[in-house]
Amino acid sequence: MRFFINISIGQRNPADTPVEEIYRAGVCTCRPEESLVDAIARMGENGVRRLVVIDADGEPCGILSLEDAAPESDVAAALAQTNST
């Protein structure tokens, strides 16, 4: 976690840095009924490793990470499959 914080905020002190200074606007989402292939493709297209899962009302109901969708050994194969379609 420390590595992620250092990359995200650089030399700023996390205790003094408001979230609004570092968060990413335009959250990428998916729906629970979407296929993993489509979700992984969306991650690749948007350069993200996580998608907010939203329900039928547009409310967040979970987070899907690339690691959850495709175990580390399968990430390259999953990305290759989405790029070939």
Contacts in CASP RR format, 6 or more apart in sequence:
PFRMAT RR
TARGET T0000
AUTHOR 0000-0000-0000
METHOD contacts of the structure
MODEL  1
MRFFINISIGQRNPADTPVEEIYRAGVCTCRPEESLVDAIARMGENGVRR
LVVIDADGEPCGILSLEDAAPESDVAAALAQTNST
5 14 0 8 1.000
8 22 0 8 1.000
9 17 0 8 1.000
9 21 0 8 1.000
9 22 0 8 1.000
12 21 0 8 1.000
27 52 0 8 1.000
28 42 0 8 1.000
28 43 0 8 1.000
28 46 0 8 1.000
28 48 0 8 1.000
28 50 0 8 1.000
28 51 0 8 1.000
28 52 0 8 1.000
29 51 0 8 1.000
29 52 0 8 1.000
29 53 0 8 1.000
29 54 0 8 1.000
30 38 0 8 1.000
30 39 0 8 1.000
30 42 0 8 1.000
30 51 0 8 1.000
30 52 0 8 1.000
30 53 0 8 1.000
30 54 0 8 1.000
30 64 0 8 1.000
31 53 0 8 1.000
31 54 0 8 1.000
31 55 0 8 1.000
31 56 0 8 1.000
32 53 0 8 1.000
32 55 0 8 1.000
32 61 0 8 1.000
36 69 0 8 1.000
36 70 0 8 1.000
36 78 0 8 1.000
37 78 0 8 1.000
37 81 0 8 1.000
37 82 0 8 1.000
37 85 0 8 1.000
39 51 0 8 1.000
39 64 0 8 1.000
39 69 0 8 1.000
40 66 0 8 1.000
40 69 0 8 1.000
40 70 0 8 1.000
40 78 0 8 1.000
40 79 0 8 1.000
40 82 0 8 1.000
41 82 0 8 1.000
41 85 0 8 1.000
42 51 0 8 1.000
43 49 0 8 1.000
43 50 0 8 1.000
43 51 0 8 1.000
43 66 0 8 1.000
43 69 0 8 1.000
44 79 0 8 1.000
44 82 0 8 1.000
49 65 0 8 1.000
49 66 0 8 1.000
49 67 0 8 1.000
50 63 0 8 1.000
50 64 0 8 1.000
50 65 0 8 1.000
50 66 0 8 1.000
51 63 0 8 1.000
51 64 0 8 1.000
52 60 0 8 1.000
52 62 0 8 1.000
52 63 0 8 1.000
53 60 0 8 1.000
53 61 0 8 1.000
53 62 0 8 1.000
53 63 0 8 1.000
53 64 0 8 1.000
54 60 0 8 1.000
54 61 0 8 1.000
55 61 0 8 1.000
66 75 0 8 1.000
67 75 0 8 1.000
69 78 0 8 1.000
70 77 0 8 1.000
70 78 0 8 1.000
70 79 0 8 1.000
END
